[in-house]
Every structure is written in C-alpha cells, then in structure tokens.
C-alpha cells in the first residue's frame, strides 16, 4: 500500500491542515466520481483494450512505435521507463520494446526512420499506435506520415489509432478500416494513463494492465486530499516551487508526467505552482547547493520504495578498501537508503519542508497507485485554488500560431 507521510512539512500546524481538509471534505464524493478517476474502474474498456492488444501481437513482435506527444505519450512512457526503458540499452535482445515518436525534430525522426528501414523486415515485427486526442496534433501527424511511408504497403494491418470519436484522425482511420480506440471526450491527455492512450501500448508488450488499474483502484482518496491540503498551504506560505525528488532514476519519466499534470492542470488565472523534478542521488550533486543555500521557495516530495526487484551487494573484502567507510558487505539499496535518510535529516536540520510518498515496490500495481494518487491530489488542489483542473486553453496558443505559419 502506498504511504503518504507529511510530518516534516515543518511550516504547518496541525490545525491549519485540519481546517483545509475540512474545506475539501464536501467535495470528496464528487471528485471521486470524476471521469478521469473512474477510468481504472471501467472493466469493459480495459477488456476491450486487452483484447485488441492480444489480436495485434504475436511472438514475432519486436517494436511498438507510439506516435504522440505530451500527456497521451507520457502516461505509458512513464510506466515503460520505470519497468524497462532506463535499461533497454543493456538488454538489446529483450522484446518487444516501445519507441516513442514524440517530437518533429529532424535528427530524432531520421534516426527512427533509419532504424525501421534497417531492422524491420516483417510486418509482424512492428506495431504502430498513432495517438492524438484532437486528431490534429501537428507533431504527431508529421511523425505518423513519415513512419507510414517508411513501412510502405505492409502497414495497413499493423496500425492502431487512438483518438476522440469523430476527429479528423478518426475519420481517416475509419475510411481505411483501421483498428480504432476512442477516449472519452471529457478526459484530457494528462489524465489519460488509464484510458486506451496509456493502456494499449503497455498491453501490447505484455504488461498486466489489470494490475496497473487495480493499483489505481486501491488508492486512499483521503490521503490524496490531505496531500493537496499540505501542498496548498505550503504554496500560501511562499513555497511556489514544488519539487518531486525521486530516489529511483528509472522514475524520471514518471516525474515528467507529474510535472505536466500539475503545470497544465493548475497554471491558470495567474495561479498555480512551478513543478520540478529531481533524481536522487544524482541531483544532490547538481542542485543540492541551490536547494540548501538558495531562496527558500520550494516544497519537496520525496518518492522512494521499500523494496527493489533487483539487488546488488558489495563484497566484504573491497578492492577500493579504506576510501569510504561502512561500504563492505552493504547492498546498493542499503546505501541508497542511507543517502535518502541523510538527505531527509539534512532537510530537517535546515528547516526545509517536505513530505514523502513511499511505494511498496516498483511493480505495476504500485505505479498505478502512484499515478491515481497524483491525479486525485491535483484535482483536489484545483478545488482549493478555484481553477478548472481539466482545461488547458493556453496550450492552444502555440498550436494556433504554428498552424498559421505552416498555412502561409
């Protein structure tokens, strides 16, 4: 079970937190029924996604290419990277893999197209999932066009389109009789992890999406409400930057997903906070000086787990003996825990506020719980800030100007 610990949010009194939670309590039932939070409970949709993935996959499948950008991509990418992506380069023969075409950058696109032409010799080795909620996302349409041309005439049965019902992309796929998955219109990209956007690519590589969704269903909504209250109060006290400090490098993409979730949901009407991502222990060497010695405008959430799937242990007789005390016979996870505990102790002594999210492990169940927790917390935060946590009108500004330039 995911644990949320807030005792070290040292600027806050218990009465402040209690009063803020009371303000949120009347909205608890309504928030729990909001559609993005109900996706993990939709067994019919989950079965439909799993069935299509089963239909499209086979023993020869090597590469699932996901064409999308932003929230629709980051949902599945955060889970994939947590489980496999960070270490793919060490396991070149592990298949299937997911590649994400999430930029129109020429170098990145050229490299992907070259790889496909060189490595894909059989249509059954590749599966293309084109994702765009609006169906008109410029970067996604560019990438899809180029990849489809690279696959030539072999692609027709190897494409799944995920989009809004009735979008231009949906109509294109319908004309060509391609497989289509639709997302509920009211669900935005950043809340789409438990929709076809997030679940289909994971199901296609054999992930147990039922376990991922079960983790989401197990979240304690009151803990998420409590977390929102603490974040809101820290913001009111001048902590305008919220840093999620992940003590697992494989969770960096999870951090980017959280960053978009918070920024796009809450940055409106002159309100909001600035979400950042740090990775322990690496970033203690990069930004630790700023955190301790710079402006005290930050509130931290440490994210760690109780158990690692893999373990590495140092021998009792070290080749580098006598350089750093206390290492002999220690496991890597023990050392990381010592670094985490040392970091928290330093934060306490410096009077720097933080809370903690502790996962049992980095399984699909735990990752699903974390994602649902953060979505729920963000929605509650929107209630406290009195902003619409589901729209993103400013995102359209760059898209509108881009289309105007391209149309000239």
Secondary structure, DSSP 8 states (H G I E B T S, - for coil): --EEE-TT-TT--HHHHHHHHHHHHTTHHHHHTSHHHHGGG-HHHHHHHHHHHHHH--TT--EEEEE--THHHHHHHHHHHHHTGGGGGG-TT---EEEEE----HHHHHHHHHHHHHH--SGGGEEEEEEESSS--HHHHHHHHHHHHHHGGG-GGGEEEEE-TTSHHHHHHHHTT-EEEE--TT--GGG-TTSHHHHHHHHHTT--HHHHHHHHHT--HHHHHHHHHHHHHHHHTT--EEEEEESSGGGHHHHHHHHHHHHHHH--TT---EEEEEETTGGGTTTHHHHHHS-S-EEEEEEEES--SS--B--SS-TTTTSSTT-TT-BHHHHHHHHHHHHHHHHHHHT--EEEEEES-SSHHHHHHHHHHHHHHHHHHHHHHT--TT--TTHHHHHHHHHHHHT-
